[in-house]
Amino acid sequence: MTTIKRILFSYRLPLRLLGGDGRPRYLMASFQRVEIGGRPHAVSLIQDLSEFHRLRNALTQSEQRFRLFFENAPLALVVSDNATNEIVAVNPAACRQYGYSRADFLNAPSERVVPLLTTSPGVAQHTTATGHLLDVETTPFFFARRACQSSDLT
């Protein structure tokens, strides 16, 4: 088997073309000039990335819808990472209910965060910035591949 000794030239070209059905097709054309056995050769590859492009756009739209829901939910939502005891997301309703800014929540020292965390789902009590007690329901789930929990006011 002969191996490529040297790549003389390499180029990648993204292409957007219309398919026979009138829908756009997203392609990536790659070209290389290589030296094999002391002689130059051309290598070409065309990949159809249309399905990848469609899935990436669908994921982006889904993330935008979720973010819109999370940011506008009337319930206070606090998402914490079970492994690190860090608050990873909080919505404006939680900021209003607890009396902390988003930055206060996300940068809170562990001694203030740990009382907001529980290890099992169910009803718990949290303390607001002014010292009032809130009854909340905690629910475990996965968020960005991390075991987390959310806290909703009951």
N, C-alpha and C positions, 0 to 999 in steps of 0.2 A: 504494500500500500504506500502510495506516494503522499507525503505531507506537504502542507503549504509552508514554504520557506519564508516568505515575506509578503506582507500586504502592501501593495504599491499605492492604492487609492481606495477610499471608502466613502460612500455617500448614502444618506437616507432622505427620502422625499415623501412627505405625507401628501396624499391625494384625496380629493373629494369629487366623486363622479356620480352621475345619475345612472341608476340601474335600469334594466329593461322595463321594470314596473313603475318607473318615474320617481322612486325613492332614492335618497342619497346613499351612496356606498362610501365607506371610509377605508382607504387602503394605505398601506405603508410599503413603498418600494425601496429596496436596498440594493445597492450596486457596489461591487468590490472588484478591483483589479488585483490579482494575486500572482505570485511567482511560484510555479510548481516545476520542479526539475529544471530550473534555470530558464523556463519559458513563461512569458506572461499569459494569463488567462483571465476571463471575465466571469464573475459569478453574480447572478441576479436572483432576487427573491421578491415576490409580491405577496403580502399578507392582507387578507380581508379582515379588518378590525371593526366592521359594522356592528356586530353583535356586542362586542366589548364597549363600543361607543354608546350604543343604545342602553346597555345596562348601567354604564357610568352615569348617563343623564337621568335614568330612572332613579338611581340611588341618590343623586344630588337633589332631585325634586322631592323624594321621600324625606330626606334629611331636612330640607327647607320646611316641609309641612310639619314635621315633628317639632322643629325649633319654634315655628309659629304657634303650634299648640302649647308647647311648654312655656313659652314666654307670655302667652295670653290666658293661660288657665286661671280660672278664678280661685282655685285651691292652692294653698301654699305647698310647693314641692321642693324638698331638699333631698339631694342625691349625695350619698356618702359612699366611700370606698371601704368595704369591710376589712381589707387587709392593712390599709395604712391609717384608718380612722381620719381620713381627709374628706372634707366636703368638696365634691367635684363639680356640682352644678346647683344652682338655686334660682328660682324664678322671682319676678317682681312681687307676686302675692306673698311669698315667704318673707321677703324683705319688709313688706308692710306689716305683716302679722307679728314677726319677731322683733322688729325695730332695729335691724342691722342692715347696713348697705351690702351689696353683692361683694364688694372688696372685703368688708369685715368678715363675711361668711367664709370666703375662699382663702383668706389669709389668717384665719382665727388660730390662736395657739391651741394646742391639744387639750389643755385643761378646760377650755371653754367648749371645744367640739365634743369631747367624749361624753358629756352629759346629754348631748343630742343624739347619741348613737345607742342602739340596743342590739343585742345579738340575735334576737328572735323576732319573728313577725307578731304583731298584735298591737295592743294599746299601750302607750307610754306617756309620760309627762315630760314636757320640755319647758325651759324657762326662757322668757323673752328678755330683751335688753333692759327692760324696766323691772324685771323680777317677777312678773306675773307667770302663773303656771298655765300651760296649754295642754289639753288632752289631744294626742296625735295617734294615728294608726301607721305603723311601719310595715313595709312590704319589701321582701327581698326580690332582686332581679339582676340581670346582667346588663351593664352599660359600658360600651367601648371595651368589651372583653374582660371586664372586671366585675367581680361579685360586689354588688352594691345594695343599697336599700333606699327606699323613698319614705318620706314622712309626710302624711297628709293630716291636716287638722280635722278632728272629728266633731 
